[in-house]
Amino acid sequence: MKKVISRIVLAVVLALSGFVIVAPAASPAAAVTCYGDYCSGQDPQSSGCSADAYTIFTEYVYGTYGASYVEIRWSPTCQTNWARANFVTTSIKAVQDTGYTQGYAANNGSASWSKMIYSPVKHVQGCIWGGWGTTCTPWA
Protein backbone atom coordinates (compact mmCIF):
# COMPACT_ATOMS: atom_id res chain seq x y z
CA MET A 1 0.00 0.00 0.00
CA LYS A 2 2.87 2.39 0.85
CA LYS A 3 4.38 1.82 -2.61
CA VAL A 4 1.10 2.73 -4.30
CA ILE A 5 0.73 5.95 -2.27
CA SER A 6 4.38 6.84 -2.86
CA ARG A 7 3.94 6.35 -6.63
CA ILE A 8 0.78 8.48 -6.64
CA VAL A 9 2.50 11.26 -4.68
CA LEU A 10 5.51 11.05 -7.00
CA ALA A 11 3.28 11.20 -10.09
CA VAL A 12 1.44 14.25 -8.71
CA VAL A 13 4.71 16.01 -7.85
CA LEU A 14 6.14 15.27 -11.30
CA ALA A 15 2.96 16.42 -13.00
CA LEU A 16 2.93 19.67 -11.04
CA SER A 17 6.65 20.20 -11.63
CA GLY A 18 6.14 19.62 -15.32
CA PHE A 19 3.35 22.18 -15.35
CA VAL A 20 5.47 24.79 -13.63
CA ILE A 21 8.38 24.18 -15.99
CA VAL A 22 6.17 24.27 -19.08
CA ALA A 23 4.26 27.43 -18.10
CA PRO A 24 6.12 30.34 -19.72
CA ALA A 25 6.69 33.54 -17.80
CA ALA A 26 5.31 36.70 -19.36
CA SER A 27 8.08 38.93 -20.68
CA PRO A 28 7.87 42.74 -20.63
CA ALA A 29 7.69 42.76 -24.44
CA ALA A 30 4.66 40.46 -24.31
CA ALA A 31 2.86 42.95 -22.07
CA VAL A 32 3.11 45.75 -24.67
CA THR A 33 -0.17 46.35 -26.50
CA CYS A 34 1.10 48.54 -29.38
CA TYR A 35 4.14 49.22 -31.54
CA GLY A 36 5.30 52.17 -33.59
CA ASP A 37 2.77 54.60 -34.97
CA TYR A 38 -0.07 52.57 -33.45
CA CYS A 39 1.21 53.80 -30.06
CA SER A 40 0.80 57.49 -30.94
CA GLY A 41 -1.92 58.98 -28.78
CA GLN A 42 -1.90 56.11 -26.27
CA ASP A 43 -1.01 56.12 -22.58
CA PRO A 44 2.54 54.77 -22.03
CA GLN A 45 1.55 53.16 -18.73
CA SER A 46 -1.57 51.30 -19.84
CA SER A 47 0.05 50.22 -23.13
CA GLY A 48 3.07 48.71 -21.36
CA CYS A 49 5.52 50.95 -23.22
CA SER A 50 6.79 52.50 -19.98
CA ALA A 51 8.24 49.15 -18.83
CA ASP A 52 11.57 49.59 -20.65
CA ALA A 53 11.51 53.40 -20.92
CA TYR A 54 14.25 55.71 -19.78
CA THR A 55 14.69 59.46 -19.46
CA ILE A 56 16.51 61.26 -22.29
CA PHE A 57 16.46 64.82 -20.88
CA THR A 58 15.21 66.56 -17.75
CA GLU A 59 14.46 70.28 -17.50
CA TYR A 60 13.84 71.94 -14.12
CA VAL A 61 11.05 74.46 -13.65
CA TYR A 62 12.42 77.95 -13.06
CA GLY A 63 12.14 79.09 -9.47
CA THR A 64 11.55 75.65 -7.93
CA TYR A 65 15.24 75.07 -7.14
CA GLY A 66 15.14 71.63 -8.74
CA ALA A 67 11.99 70.48 -6.97
CA SER A 68 9.78 70.39 -10.09
CA TYR A 69 10.78 69.17 -13.52
CA VAL A 70 9.66 67.76 -16.85
CA GLU A 71 11.33 64.84 -18.64
CA ILE A 72 11.24 63.45 -22.15
CA ARG A 73 11.03 59.64 -22.04
CA TRP A 74 11.88 57.01 -24.68
CA SER A 75 10.67 53.43 -25.06
CA PRO A 76 12.99 51.31 -27.23
CA THR A 77 10.34 48.59 -27.55
CA CYS A 78 7.54 50.89 -28.72
CA GLN A 79 9.78 53.45 -30.47
CA THR A 80 7.90 56.29 -28.74
CA ASN A 81 8.55 59.44 -26.72
CA TRP A 82 6.37 61.18 -24.14
CA ALA A 83 6.66 63.88 -21.47
CA ARG A 84 6.56 63.19 -17.75
CA ALA A 85 6.44 65.67 -14.85
CA ASN A 86 7.24 64.87 -11.23
CA PHE A 87 4.03 66.52 -10.03
CA VAL A 88 0.33 66.36 -10.91
CA THR A 89 -0.59 68.64 -13.81
CA THR A 90 -2.75 68.44 -16.90
CA SER A 91 -0.58 71.14 -18.51
CA ILE A 92 1.85 68.71 -20.11
CA LYS A 93 2.56 67.68 -23.68
CA ALA A 94 5.05 65.99 -25.96
CA VAL A 95 5.92 68.03 -29.05
CA GLN A 96 7.50 66.59 -32.19
CA ASP A 97 9.72 68.84 -34.33
CA THR A 98 7.08 68.56 -37.07
CA GLY A 99 4.59 70.40 -34.83
CA TYR A 100 2.63 67.24 -33.97
CA THR A 101 1.71 67.18 -30.26
CA GLN A 102 0.15 64.83 -27.75
CA GLY A 103 -1.27 66.18 -24.50
CA TYR A 104 -2.06 64.93 -21.03
CA ALA A 105 -2.66 61.19 -20.60
CA ALA A 106 -2.88 60.50 -16.84
CA ASN A 107 -1.29 60.81 -13.41
CA ASN A 108 -0.63 58.51 -10.48
CA GLY A 109 -1.12 61.06 -7.71
CA SER A 110 2.51 62.19 -7.69
CA ALA A 111 3.54 62.36 -11.36
CA SER A 112 1.83 63.19 -14.67
CA TRP A 113 2.59 62.13 -18.24
CA SER A 114 1.51 62.82 -21.77
CA LYS A 115 0.32 60.49 -24.47
CA MET A 116 2.99 58.99 -26.71
CA ILE A 117 4.38 60.08 -30.07
CA TYR A 118 5.95 57.55 -32.42
CA SER A 119 9.33 59.04 -33.23
CA PRO A 120 12.16 56.59 -33.91
CA VAL A 121 14.48 59.49 -34.69
CA LYS A 122 13.61 61.02 -31.28
CA HIS A 123 12.99 64.64 -32.32
CA VAL A 124 10.55 65.28 -29.49
CA GLN A 125 10.54 67.51 -26.43
CA GLY A 126 8.48 67.49 -23.26
CA CYS A 127 6.77 70.70 -22.14
CA ILE A 128 4.81 71.83 -19.08
CA TRP A 129 3.36 75.26 -18.34
CA GLY A 130 1.89 77.22 -15.48
CA GLY A 131 2.17 80.51 -13.62
CA TRP A 132 5.96 80.53 -14.09
CA GLY A 133 5.65 80.27 -17.88
CA THR A 134 6.61 77.30 -20.06
CA THR A 135 9.38 74.79 -19.42
CA CYS A 136 10.51 72.43 -22.20
CA THR A 137 13.24 69.83 -22.38
CA PRO A 138 15.83 69.98 -25.16
CA TRP A 139 14.90 68.15 -28.36
CA ALA A 140 15.55 64.45 -27.98
Backbone hydrogen bonds, N-H to C=O, Kabsch-Sander energy under -0.5 kcal/mol:
donor,donor_aa,acceptor,acceptor_aa,energy
5,I,1,M,-2.2
6,S,2,K,-2.6
7,R,3,K,-2.4
8,I,4,V,-2.2
9,V,5,I,-2.8
10,L,6,S,-2.6
11,A,7,R,-2.6
12,V,8,I,-2.5
13,V,9,V,-2.6
14,L,10,L,-2.7
15,A,11,A,-2.4
16,L,12,V,-2.7
17,S,13,V,-2.7
18,G,14,L,-2.6
19,F,15,A,-1.8
20,V,16,L,-2.3
21,I,17,S,-2.4
22,V,18,G,-2.2
23,A,19,F,-2.2
30,A,27,S,-0.6
31,A,27,S,-1.0
31,A,28,P,-0.6
32,V,28,P,-0.5
32,V,29,A,-0.9
33,T,47,S,-2.6
36,G,78,C,-1.3
38,Y,35,Y,-1.5
39,C,36,G,-2.4
40,S,37,D,-0.8
41,G,116,M,-2.9
42,Q,39,C,-2.5
47,S,43,D,-1.8
48,G,45,Q,-1.0
50,S,44,P,-2.1
51,A,48,G,-1.3
52,D,49,C,-0.6
53,A,50,S,-0.9
54,Y,74,W,-1.9
56,I,72,I,-3.0
57,F,72,I,-0.9
59,E,70,V,-2.8
61,V,68,S,-2.7
64,T,61,V,-1.9
67,A,64,T,-1.5
70,V,59,E,-2.4
71,E,84,R,-2.9
72,I,57,F,-2.1
73,R,71,E,-0.5
73,R,82,W,-3.3
74,W,54,Y,-2.2
75,S,80,T,-2.4
79,Q,75,S,-2.0
80,T,75,S,-1.0
81,N,117,I,-2.3
82,W,73,R,-1.2
84,R,71,E,-1.9
85,A,112,S,-2.6
86,N,69,Y,-1.6
89,T,87,F,-0.5
92,I,90,T,-1.5
93,K,127,C,-2.4
94,A,102,Q,-2.6
95,V,125,Q,-2.8
96,Q,100,Y,-3.3
97,D,123,H,-2.3
99,G,96,Q,-2.7
102,Q,94,A,-2.1
105,A,113,W,-2.8
106,A,113,W,-1.4
108,N,111,A,-2.0
112,S,85,A,-1.8
113,W,106,A,-2.2
114,S,83,A,-2.6
115,K,103,G,-2.7
116,M,42,Q,-2.2
117,I,81,N,-2.4
119,S,79,Q,-1.8
122,K,119,S,-2.3
124,V,122,K,-1.4
125,Q,95,V,-2.2
127,C,93,K,-2.8
128,I,135,T,-2.4
129,W,91,S,-1.3
130,G,133,G,-2.4
133,G,130,G,-1.7
135,T,128,I,-3.0
137,T,126,G,-2.5
140,A,124,V,-2.7
